């Protein structure tokens, strides 16, 4: 996880954390997503949700964003 974090809340227990992600080993960048089901007390390990198919030394995600869709809180928009 590289920065620009954003947290979205679906309900009292469900939180989503996104951040810019840089994988220096593989030379890729993207957006990582981590979830919490205990009201934000703990979060699962981040998973890469979006991969930018460009070299990370020249293309870095800046400003990852997330929103929970009010009509269906299990659907996220980025």
VENHU-V126364 format. One record per helix or strand of 3 or more residues. SS is the DSSP state (H for helix, E for strand). FROM is the first residue (numbers start at 1). TO is the last residue. If there is no record, write none. Layout:
# VENHU-V126364
ss = {SS | SS}
from = {FROM | FROM}
to = {TO | TO}
This chain:
# VENHU-V126364
ss = {E | E | E | E}
from = {3 | 15 | 28 | 47}
to = {9 | 23 | 36 | 52}
